[in-house]
């Protein structure tokens, strides 16, 4: 199991708009690609010096190969959409995590 993690710092001025977008459009559309089996959006409980609120969107997939297909076939359009809608008001970085065990 692989978790594709997108950590985003969201400026307060667009926070509510971003939350609606993520929960009602972005996450459902990413799941609709068929490349992820589940997703969750969690708040990161830290205070950033730069301000804003930080979230982690975590998408679970079956393999690194499936994630690579997502990168090639789907990721560019999703990233472009966020850039067009929110610009520099959302700063994101991405990490890949491998599940070692679950208890």
N, C-alpha and C positions, 0 to 999 in steps of 0.2 A: 504494500500500500504506500502511495506517495501522496503527500499533502503539498499542494501549490498554495503558498502563503503570500498574500499581497497586503503589506502594511501601508496604511495611508494616513497622513496627517491632513486633517480637514479644517480649513479656516472657518471660524465661527460665522462669518457672513453668509456662507452657503451651506452650513451644516444641515439644516432641515431639508433643503432641496436635495442634497447629496444622499441623505438617509432614505428619502422616498425613492429616489432613483435606484439606489442599490437594492433595496428590499423588493421593489415592485417591477423593476425592469432588468437591471444589470445581472444580478445573481440568477434570476429565473432564465434569462437568455443564455448565460454561460452553462447552466445545467441542461438546457435544451440542446446543446451541441452533442449530448450523449457521451461526452468524454469524462464526465465526473459523476460519481455516485452520490455525493452529498456535498453540502456547503454549509458554512456557518459564518456569522459575522459577530465578532467579539470586540469589546472596547478594551484598549490597552490602558491599564490603570497607572499612568505616569503623567506628570505635569511637564510639558515641553517648555523649554526656555523660549522657543519661538512662538509659543501660543498654539491655538488650535486644539482639536481633539483627535486622538489617534485610535485607529481601528485596525483590526486584522481580519481580512476575509480569507477563509481557509476552505479550499476545494480539494476533496479527496478523489483520487483516481487509482486505477488498478496497477499502472506501471509507468515507468519513465518513458517508454515508447508512446503510450497514449498521450502523455503530457507533451512530448515533442510534436505529435500531430496537432495538438491544440495550438502550440506556438506557431506552427507553420500555417495552419488553416484558419484559425479564428482570432488569435490574440491581437494581431494588428488592428482589426476593425474595432475591437473593444477598447483598446488603448487610445485609438484616435477619437472615439466618441467621448471618452472621459476628458481628453485634452480639449476638445472643442467646447464641451459644456462647462468645464470648470477651470481650465487653464492652470495657472500657477497657484490657485486656491486649494489644490489637492496635490500633495507631494507624496509619491509612492515609491516603495522599493519591494522587490520580489525575492522570495527564497523558496527553495525546494527542500522538503523534509521527508525522510523515510521513516515509516513507522517500524520500530524495532519490536515492541511488544505492547499489548493492551491487557489491562488487568481489571 
